[in-house]
Amino acid sequence: MKAPATLQEAIIYFADADNCLRTFAAERWPDGVTCPTCGSKEVKFIATRRLWECKHKHTRKQFSVKIGTIFEDSPLGLEKWLPAVWIITSAKNGVSSCELARTLGITQKSAWFMLHRIRLAMQSGSLMKLGGKGGAEIEADETFIGGKARNMHLSVRQRRITGTGTKDKVAVMGILERGGEVRTVVVQSRRKPVLQAEVRKHVEAGSALYTDFLLSYEGLASDYAHKVVDHAVEYVNGRVHTNGLENFWSLLKRGIAGTYVSVEPFHLFRYLDEQTFRYNNRKNMSDADRFRAAISQVMGKRLTYAEVTGKVGETVN
Ligand SMILES: [Zn+2]
C-alpha cells in the first residue's frame, strides 16, 4: 500500500500498526534504527512486541519508536497519533479537541492533550533571522488576543469581569517577511525594550522594516531601513504598510473564535505556534508534505500533562 495523499487515505493507512511503525521509523531514523542510549546501530527488532533491542551491554536495552519524541509516555498508539498529526496540520482553521476525540474514538481530555503535544512539534525551531537578502521587506506589528467574555464559562466570567476588563488580553507581536515566513511571540508589554529586542532577535540588520507609528519602534532606523505608516492617517503608503500581518491576525483570530470555545492566556502561545506553522507551510505544499514537516519536528521534544495544565500529579489516558 502506497503512502497516503489524502485524509481519507491517511486514516485507512495509519489504522495499520505496521504502516505506522514503518512510516515513523523511516522519518526519525532515516539512516537506520539507532539505539537512543548508546547510539549503536547494532539492534535487533522484536516483531511480536514492535520493539528494538540493543546488542550492547547497558540498561534500557529495549526501546520503542516513540522514545525521545512527543509521543513517548503516551498510552495511545501511533494509529491514533499519526492520523491526529495529519488532521491538525491539514485543517485550515485548526481542530477542536471534541472533534478530534470523535474522529479518533478517544476521550476529549486525551485529544486535548494530544493537540498540545502536536502544537509543540509545530513550534518553529528556526534560528535564522528574517530578511538579510537584498530587497527583503519586513513588517512588524502587535495585536491583543483573548478577553472575550462570551467565550468564557459563567464561573470564569464572574470571577474575571470585575477588574479592568483587559487583564485577560494578551499582547502578541508578529514579524513577517513578505513572501516568506511569519514569527509570532507573546510579549509582556508593547514597551520599547520589549518590541525592539524581538525585532533585533528576528530580523537581519539592513532590512527594510515597516511598522505603524508607535513610539516603541523609534530608534530602529540606525539598524534598519525603518519606515512608518501612521494608522491614524492612512493604512497604506506605497509599500509601507503592515497588511501582511493584518491578514495573519485575522486568520489567527478567526481560527481561535471558530474552533476553540476559549483560549486561556496561559495556552495562547501554543495556538500561535499552530497557526504560524500553518501559515509558514502554506505554499507549494500538499497535506502529505505538511504532515511530514510536522513529523520531522516531533523528535527531542517532551511535554508532560503537568506542564500543559500546571497541575502536578494529574494524568491522562
Ligand atoms: Zn545501545
Residues whose N, C-alpha, C, O or C-beta is under 5 A from the ligand:
A	BS01	ZN	C35 T37 C38 G39 S40 C54 H56
